[in-house]
Amino acid sequence: MYLLEVSGLSMHFGGIKAIAELDLKVREGIIMSIIGPNGAGKTTIFNCLTGLARPTKGHIRFSDREITSFASHAIARRGISRTFQNIRLFKEMSVLENVMVAQHVKTRSGLLSAIIRWKKFQDEEREVREKAFEYLDFVGLSDHVHGVSGNLPYGAQRRLEIARALATDPSLILLDEPTAGMNPQETSEVMRLISRIQELGKTVLLIEHDMKVVMGISDRIAVLNHGVKIAEGMPADIRKNSVVIEAYLGKE
């Protein structure tokens, strides 16, 4: 079963075609990577999938429903979450609060309930808090829950972003360069974390430049160059694909 189906997706910025007629299908429960040189259009795809950009044309179906024109909050409610290439935490808030805030996209209590603090609201806040602890433990940050998020080491901030993305209880999580700037040990830890996310039953769509990461955890890989998909397949097939090699290294 395909959880995500993208057909004919194009995104133009004036005369620049960031994405051109992209077709992409992502099966439920897999880790799929999108790779390509800088400027290939990878992050633009994520922006279209999460409602941060409206595609020029094409269709996006998620869980068998058209979501092309949905707003970001509606897409998050449907079950898609993401991290960003540039860390976007609430850096003055605590680690715990960052994860609690993320869960409110799916809470049911309204503003009046929050002001009056009805029992229903208090019960829901307690549940949100408990789940936040669980997500932080899952990503290995249980010792930092009350610390200020901006004071965390770089690698821990990356893991906090992943915890926050998980907190919306998505069925599809988009990870944009999750190991960027990490040392080899931190990278290995994130690879194990992504595999554990898959074990939870989540589908992962990954943008990553580190080919060891991509080849080590991906079930399937799509390759972009100048906004065009030039190859798709299993890691072993992509590794020896001459078109992919040329896109990365150029012709001799």
Residue pairs with C-beta under 8 A, 6 or more apart in sequence:
1 27
1 28
2 25
2 26
2 27
2 28
3 26
3 27
3 28
3 62
3 63
3 171
3 172
3 203
4 24
4 25
4 26
4 49
4 60
4 61
4 62
4 172
4 203
4 205
5 24
5 25
5 26
5 59
5 60
5 61
5 62
6 22
6 23
6 24
6 25
6 45
6 49
6 58
6 59
6 60
6 61
7 23
7 58
7 59
7 61
8 21
8 22
8 23
8 57
8 58
8 59
9 19
9 21
9 22
9 23
9 24
9 45
9 48
9 55
9 57
9 58
9 59
9 60
10 17
10 19
10 20
10 21
10 22
10 55
10 56
10 57
10 58
11 17
11 18
11 19
11 41
11 44
11 48
11 53
11 55
11 56
11 227
12 18
12 56
17 226
17 227
18 41
18 44
18 227
19 41
19 44
19 45
19 48
19 55
19 227
20 226
20 227
20 228
21 58
21 228
22 41
22 45
22 58
22 224
22 227
22 228
22 229
23 229
24 45
24 222
24 229
24 232
26 32
26 172
26 203
26 205
27 203
27 220
28 171
28 203
29 198
29 201
29 202
29 203
30 198
30 203
30 204
30 219
30 220
31 194
31 195
31 198
31 203
31 204
31 206
31 217
31 218
31 219
31 220
32 203
32 204
32 205
32 206
32 218
32 219
32 220
32 221
32 222
33 205
33 206
33 207
33 208
33 214
33 218
33 220
33 221
33 222
34 42
34 45
34 205
34 206
34 207
34 221
34 222
34 223
34 224
35 42
35 207
35 208
35 209
35 211
35 214
35 221
35 222
35 223
35 224
35 238
36 42
36 223
36 224
36 225
36 247
37 225
37 247
37 248
39 226
40 224
40 225
40 226
40 227
41 224
41 226
41 227
42 176
42 207
42 224
43 85
43 176
43 207
44 53
44 227
45 224
46 52
46 82
46 174
46 176
46 205
46 207
47 53
48 54
48 55
48 60
49 60
49 75
49 80
49 82
49 174
49 205
50 72
50 75
50 76
50 80
50 82
50 174
51 67
51 70
51 71
51 72
51 73
51 74
51 75
52 72
54 69
55 68
58 68
59 66
59 68
60 66
60 67
60 68
61 67
62 75
62 78
62 79
62 80
62 172
63 78
63 79
63 171
65 78
67 74
67 75
67 78
70 78
73 105
76 105
76 168
76 170
77 105
77 106
79 168
79 169
79 170
79 171
79 172
80 170
80 171
80 172
80 173
80 174
81 102
81 165
81 166
81 168
81 170
81 172
81 173
81 174
82 165
82 173
82 174
82 175
82 176
83 158
83 161
83 162
83 164
83 165
83 173
83 174
83 175
83 176
83 178
84 161
84 176
85 176
85 177
85 180
85 207
87 157
87 158
87 161
88 161
89 98
89 149
89 150
89 157
89 160
89 161
89 164
90 97
90 98
90 101
90 149
91 148
91 149
91 150
92 148
92 149
92 150
93 101
93 148
93 149
94 145
94 146
94 147
94 148
94 149
95 136
95 141
95 144
95 145
95 146
95 147
95 148
95 149
95 152
95 160
96 129
96 132
96 133
96 136
96 145
96 146
97 149
98 149
98 160
98 163
98 164
99 132
99 135
99 136
99 160
99 163
99 164
99 167
100 128
100 129
100 132
100 167
101 164
102 164
102 165
102 167
102 168
103 128
103 131
103 132
103 167
103 168
104 128
105 168
106 168
106 169
107 124
107 128
108 124
109 118
109 120
109 121
109 124
113 120
113 121
114 121
131 167
132 145
132 167
133 142
133 145
135 163
135 164
135 166
135 167
136 142
136 144
136 145
136 160
136 163
138 163
138 166
138 196
139 159
139 160
139 162
139 163
139 166
139 193
140 159
140 189
140 193
141 152
141 156
141 159
141 160
141 163
144 152
144 156
149 157
149 160
152 160
154 181
154 182
155 182
155 183
155 186
155 189
155 190
158 178
158 179
158 182
158 186
158 190
159 189
159 190
159 193
161 178
162 173
162 175
162 178
162 190
162 193
162 197
165 173
165 174
165 175
166 173
166 197
166 202
170 202
171 201
171 202
171 203
172 202
172 203
172 204
172 205
173 197
173 202
173 203
173 204
173 205
174 205
174 206
174 207
175 194
175 204
175 205
175 206
175 207
175 208
176 207
177 207
177 208
177 209
178 190
178 194
178 206
178 208
179 186
179 187
179 190
179 191
179 208
179 210
179 213
180 209
182 190
187 210
187 212
187 213
190 213
191 213
191 216
191 217
194 204
194 206
194 217
195 217
197 204
198 204
206 214
206 217
206 218
208 214
214 221
214 235
215 235
215 239
218 235
219 234
220 232
220 233
220 234
220 235
221 231
221 232
221 233
221 234
221 235
221 238
222 229
222 231
222 232
223 229
223 230
223 231
223 232
223 238
223 241
223 243
223 244
223 247
224 230
225 247
230 243
230 244
230 247
231 238
231 241
231 243
231 244
232 238
233 241
238 244
